[in-house]
Amino acid sequence: MSEAIAGVRIPDSPLARAATELVREAATPLLFDHSRRVFLWGSLRGRDQGLSFDPELLYVGAMFHDLGLTDRYRSKGQRFEIDGADEARRFMRTHGIVGREADVVWTAIALHTTPEIPLHMAPEIALVTRGVELDVLGIGYDAVSDAQRAAVVDAHPRPDFKKRILAAFTDGIKDRPETTFGNVKADVLAHFVPGFVRGDFVEVIENSAWPE
């Protein structure tokens, strides 16, 4: 029987078990516990909102969403979100899952730091973002009960999480600062990387090659 936390069943399919092991091996305990909480928060928010969603797809999306911050899966040429999304798609392909289901997981991961837009998409996409927002930003904190929060954090603790997740973000993106242009991760580098200068959308327009 699969594990249950705060009344949420952790998927126990071969795909889910393989995802758990991959992330457990590649990620730090900080990111592993965070990713599991994202699934649990997303599931609780989805249940509260009466959404019909595929727990297995939500689980893979949640577990892989920060994989691009890890030493094993990070790149230097694209956003860390896309690193995780691409690896999730490859992972699902090896398990015979392609098409819409793989696209949903890819999109859930790729857009999880893009405010608002994911919330208007497929439930699994929206709920990865809901889970991330609750765990990192505290958005929706009161939408889950005290007992639910206690059960989730008891299973997957978050010691000094705010400082440690900011350090993980910084470490994962500091070597590719250009990928933070136009997204929230520019704020991280502005706080923690001396000399970082964020891109300016207006300056890009004004300094483009167009003569007029």
Secondary structure per residue as TSV (DSSP state, phi and psi in degrees):
chain	resnum	aa	ss	phi	psi
A	1	M	-	360.0	139.8
A	2	S	-	-72.5	158.2
A	3	E	-	-72.1	143.6
A	4	A	E	-122.3	134.4
A	5	I	E	-131.0	125.6
A	6	A	T	53.9	33.1
A	7	G	T	81.1	5.0
A	8	V	E	-106.2	126.9
A	9	R	E	-79.9	129.1
A	10	I	-	-77.4	124.7
A	11	P	-	-54.3	139.8
A	12	D	-	-124.5	24.6
A	13	S	S	-74.4	164.2
A	14	P	H	-54.9	-39.2
A	15	L	H	-62.2	-47.4
A	16	A	H	-65.7	-41.3
A	17	R	H	-64.1	-39.9
A	18	A	H	-66.0	-38.4
A	19	A	H	-63.1	-42.9
A	20	T	H	-59.2	-46.9
A	21	E	H	-67.5	-40.3
A	22	L	H	-60.7	-47.5
A	23	V	H	-71.0	-36.8
A	24	R	H	-60.3	-38.4
A	25	E	H	-76.7	-36.1
A	26	A	H	-88.8	-31.8
A	27	A	S	-100.8	160.6
A	28	T	-	-71.7	160.3
A	29	P	H	-55.1	-35.1
A	30	L	H	-55.5	-51.9
A	31	L	H	-73.2	-33.9
A	32	F	H	-62.7	-51.0
A	33	D	H	-63.8	-40.6
A	34	H	H	-59.1	-44.5
A	35	S	H	-66.1	-39.5
A	36	R	H	-65.2	-39.9
A	37	R	H	-63.8	-38.0
A	38	V	H	-57.9	-43.9
A	39	F	H	-61.1	-45.3
A	40	L	H	-66.6	-45.6
A	41	W	H	-61.7	-44.7
A	42	G	H	-60.5	-40.9
A	43	S	H	-64.6	-43.9
A	44	L	H	-64.8	-41.7
A	45	R	H	-65.4	-40.4
A	46	G	H	-64.0	-42.0
A	47	R	H	-62.7	-43.2
A	48	D	H	-63.3	-34.1
A	49	Q	T	-88.3	-0.1
A	50	G	T	70.7	27.8
A	51	L	-	-84.9	145.5
A	52	S	-	-98.3	116.9
A	53	F	-	-140.4	159.9
A	54	D	-	-90.2	109.8
A	55	P	H	-59.0	-33.8
A	56	E	H	-67.7	-43.6
A	57	L	H	-66.1	-41.4
A	58	L	H	-61.8	-39.6
A	59	Y	H	-64.0	-47.3
A	60	V	H	-62.8	-42.9
A	61	G	H	-59.9	-44.3
A	62	A	H	-66.9	-43.6
A	63	M	H	-68.2	-32.9
A	64	F	H	-94.0	-3.5
A	65	H	T	-65.4	-27.8
A	66	D	T	-111.1	16.2
A	67	L	G	-62.3	-27.1
A	68	G	G	-69.6	-6.1
A	69	L	G	-90.3	-9.9
A	70	T	S	-83.2	155.1
A	71	D	T	-58.4	-38.2
A	72	R	T	-70.9	-35.0
A	73	Y	T	-114.5	-2.0
A	74	R	-	-76.2	149.5
A	75	S	-	-118.9	-174.4
A	76	K	S	-120.0	-5.4
A	77	G	S	-106.3	-0.7
A	78	Q	S	-151.5	170.7
A	79	R	-	-61.7	145.8
A	80	F	H	-62.2	-29.8
A	81	E	H	-60.9	-38.8
A	82	I	H	-72.8	-33.9
A	83	D	H	-54.8	-49.6
A	84	G	H	-65.9	-40.6
A	85	A	H	-64.0	-43.2
A	86	D	H	-63.7	-41.3
A	87	E	H	-67.4	-37.4
A	88	A	H	-62.3	-41.2
A	89	R	H	-64.3	-42.6
A	90	R	H	-62.7	-43.4
A	91	F	H	-59.2	-46.9
A	92	M	H	-66.0	-36.0
A	93	R	H	-61.6	-39.6
A	94	T	H	-65.5	-18.6
A	95	H	T	-101.8	15.1
A	96	G	T	77.9	18.2
A	97	I	-	-109.4	116.6
A	98	V	-	-135.2	-177.0
A	99	G	T	74.7	-143.6
A	100	R	H	-58.6	-43.7
A	101	E	H	-62.1	-43.7
A	102	A	H	-66.0	-37.4
A	103	D	H	-65.0	-38.8
A	104	V	H	-62.5	-45.5
A	105	V	H	-64.8	-44.0
A	106	W	H	-57.3	-47.5
A	107	T	H	-66.8	-39.4
A	108	A	H	-58.5	-40.6
A	109	I	H	-76.6	-45.2
A	110	A	H	-62.7	-30.7
A	111	L	T	-104.0	8.4
A	112	H	T	-70.4	-12.0
A	113	T	T	-107.9	11.9
A	114	T	S	-100.6	110.6
A	115	P	S	-62.4	143.3
A	116	E	S	74.1	-49.5
A	117	I	G	-55.4	-47.6
A	118	P	G	-58.8	-26.6
A	119	L	G	-69.3	-12.5
A	120	H	G	-105.0	14.6
A	121	M	S	-113.9	-166.2
A	122	A	-	-53.1	149.1
A	123	P	H	-54.0	-41.0
A	124	E	H	-64.3	-35.9
A	125	I	H	-66.8	-48.7
A	126	A	H	-61.0	-39.1
A	127	L	H	-79.0	-25.7
A	128	V	H	-62.0	-45.5
A	129	T	H	-63.8	-42.9
A	130	R	H	-57.3	-42.8
A	131	G	H	-65.6	-42.7
A	132	V	H	-63.9	-45.8
A	133	E	I	-60.6	-39.7
A	134	L	I	-69.1	-45.4
A	135	D	I	-73.4	-36.7
A	136	V	I	-95.1	-43.2
A	137	L	I	-103.1	-13.5
A	138	G	-	79.7	7.9
A	139	I	T	-71.2	123.1
A	140	G	T	87.8	12.4
A	141	Y	G	-53.6	-42.7
A	142	D	G	-85.1	0.1
A	143	A	G	-80.2	-13.5
A	144	V	S	-112.5	152.8
A	145	S	-	-78.0	163.5
A	146	D	H	-57.4	-41.4
A	147	A	H	-65.9	-39.9
A	148	Q	H	-65.7	-44.4
A	149	R	H	-60.2	-43.9
A	150	A	H	-62.9	-40.6
A	151	A	H	-67.3	-41.5
A	152	V	H	-66.6	-46.1
A	153	V	H	-71.8	-29.1
A	154	D	H	-65.3	-40.2
A	155	A	H	-74.8	-35.6
A	156	H	S	-135.6	85.2
A	157	P	-	-62.6	158.5
A	158	R	-	-130.7	62.4
A	159	P	T	-67.0	126.6
A	160	D	T	49.7	39.0
A	161	F	H	-63.4	-41.4
A	162	K	H	-57.4	-50.0
A	163	K	H	-67.9	-39.1
A	164	R	H	-72.7	-35.6
A	165	I	H	-73.0	-34.5
A	166	L	H	-64.4	-38.0
A	167	A	H	-65.4	-39.1
A	168	A	H	-65.8	-41.0
A	169	F	H	-60.5	-47.8
A	170	T	H	-59.7	-48.0
A	171	D	H	-62.7	-36.0
A	172	G	H	-77.7	-19.7
A	173	I	H	-123.1	-5.9
A	174	K	T	-63.8	-25.3
A	175	D	T	-88.1	2.0
A	176	R	-	-140.2	56.5
A	177	P	G	-60.5	-27.3
A	178	E	G	-64.9	-21.4
A	179	T	G	-77.2	-5.3
A	180	T	G	-92.8	-0.6
A	181	F	T	-60.3	125.1
A	182	G	T	78.9	9.9
A	183	N	S	-136.4	170.3
A	184	V	T	-65.8	-19.1
A	185	K	H	-71.9	-14.0
A	186	A	H	-61.4	-31.9
A	187	D	H	-62.2	-36.9
A	188	V	H	-62.8	-50.2
A	189	L	H	-66.8	-34.1
A	190	A	H	-62.2	-32.4
A	191	H	H	-82.7	-35.1
A	192	F	H	-119.9	-6.2
A	193	V	S	-117.9	106.7
A	194	P	T	-58.2	136.3
A	195	G	T	86.3	-5.9
A	196	F	-	-65.6	133.2
A	197	V	-	-121.3	117.2
A	198	R	-	-71.3	148.6
A	199	G	-	-64.8	151.5
A	200	D	-	-122.5	116.0
A	201	F	H	-59.9	-40.4
A	202	V	H	-64.0	-42.6
A	203	E	H	-65.7	-35.5
A	204	V	H	-60.6	-43.8
A	205	I	H	-64.6	-49.1
A	206	E	H	-65.8	-29.4
A	207	N	T	-102.2	13.5
A	208	S	S	-70.1	169.5
A	209	A	S	-72.6	-10.5
A	210	W	-	-65.2	132.8
A	211	P	-	-76.2	-26.1
A	212	E	-	-83.1	360.0
